[in-house]
Amino acid sequence: MSYSLHVDFIMIGAGIVTAIPLLLFATAAKKISYTMVGFLQYIGPTLMLILGVLLYKESFDKVQLTAFICIWAAILVFTISHIYLNAKLKQLKSAAENE
C-alpha cells in the first residue's frame, strides 16, 4: 500500500499534533498530586456528556442520571475526606513543630 508524499506529511503532522498535548499533560501531571489528576480525568467526560445531552439532544434516562449522580457523589465524598485529612495533617504538623 503506497500513498502520496502529501498524505505521508499529513500523517506525520497528525502524529506530532497528537503527541504534543499528551507530552504536555504528562509533564503537568508530574507537578500536581495524583488525586488532582484523577479528579481532572472526570471533567472531560462530564463536559462531553453535558454537550451531548444539551446540544445534540442525546438520550439520558433516569438510570444514566442515577449512575452519574452516584459517581459524582462518590467523588464529592472522596474530595471532602481528602480535604479533611489534609487539614488534620497540617494541624498535627503544626502541633509537632510547637513542641
C-alpha positions as MATLAB code, in Angstrom:
seq = 'MSYSLHVDFIMIGAGIVTAIPLLLFATAAKKISYTMVGFLQYIGPTLMLILGVLLYKESFDKVQLTAFICIWAAILVFTISHIYLNAKLKQLKSAAENE';
ca = [
       0.000    0.000    0.000;
       1.543    3.260   -1.086;
       0.372    6.794   -0.511;
       1.499   10.081   -1.947;
       4.078   12.245   -0.227;
       1.300   14.684    0.702;
      -0.545   12.004    2.692;
       2.701   10.942    4.380;
       3.293   14.506    5.598;
      -0.281   14.757    6.846;
       0.184   11.535    8.833;
       3.452   12.772   10.324;
       1.807   16.081   11.237;
      -1.145   14.280   12.803;
       1.233   12.246   14.955;
       3.004   15.376   16.156;
      -0.277   17.188   16.833;
      -1.459   14.184   18.845;
       1.773   13.687   20.772;
       2.352   17.279   21.900;
      -0.754   17.600   24.149;
      -0.081   14.161   25.628;
       3.500   15.095   26.461;
       2.392   18.409   27.954;
      -0.241   16.638   30.055;
       2.306   14.092   31.298;
       4.696   16.889   32.261;
       1.972   18.817   34.073;
       0.659   15.682   35.798;
       4.049   15.181   37.437;
       3.706   18.576   39.131;
       0.332   18.009   40.813;
      -0.973   15.304   43.118;
      -2.372   12.091   41.726;
      -5.638   12.909   43.456;
      -5.986   16.055   41.376;
      -5.058   14.183   38.196;
      -7.762   11.626   38.956;
     -10.315   14.346   39.567;
      -9.395   16.113   36.329;
      -9.957   12.874   34.425;
     -13.674   13.158   35.264;
     -14.030   16.687   33.879;
     -13.616   15.789   30.187;
     -16.250   13.019   30.078;
     -18.641   15.151   32.130;
     -18.309   18.052   29.701;
     -18.853   15.677   26.772;
     -21.961   14.283   28.473;
     -23.365   17.761   29.058;
     -22.582   18.728   25.474;
     -24.208   15.573   24.123;
     -27.358   15.923   26.186;
     -27.907   19.661   25.881;
     -26.581   20.446   22.410;
     -27.043   17.210   20.466;
     -30.169   16.047   22.329;
     -28.747   12.618   23.185;
     -30.973   10.392   25.301;
     -30.289   10.488   29.022;
     -32.745    8.469   31.088;
     -33.201    8.042   34.843;
     -30.829    5.078   35.096;
     -27.999    7.041   33.483;
     -28.779   10.069   35.663;
     -28.683    7.877   38.779;
     -25.293    6.460   37.772;
     -23.984    9.950   37.005;
     -25.138   11.271   40.388;
     -23.617    8.282   42.207;
     -20.255    8.794   40.513;
     -20.130   12.484   41.351;
     -21.384   11.870   44.898;
     -18.505    9.431   45.401;
     -16.066   11.988   44.010;
     -17.507   14.603   46.374;
     -17.173   12.279   49.390;
     -13.597   11.438   48.406;
     -12.690   15.105   47.916;
     -14.201   16.187   51.234;
     -12.429   13.377   53.087;
      -9.157   14.311   51.383;
      -9.558   17.974   52.388;
     -10.395   16.948   55.950;
      -7.380   14.626   56.096;
      -5.041   17.341   54.794;
      -6.373   19.795   57.390;
      -5.770   17.253   60.174;
      -2.250   16.545   58.911;
      -1.427   20.265   58.861;
      -2.828   20.616   62.364;
      -0.730   17.696   63.648;
       2.356   19.013   61.876;
       1.995   22.464   63.411;
       1.383   20.924   66.851;
       4.545   18.823   66.479;
       6.561   21.883   65.472;
       5.337   23.861   68.509;
       6.558   21.235   70.964;
];
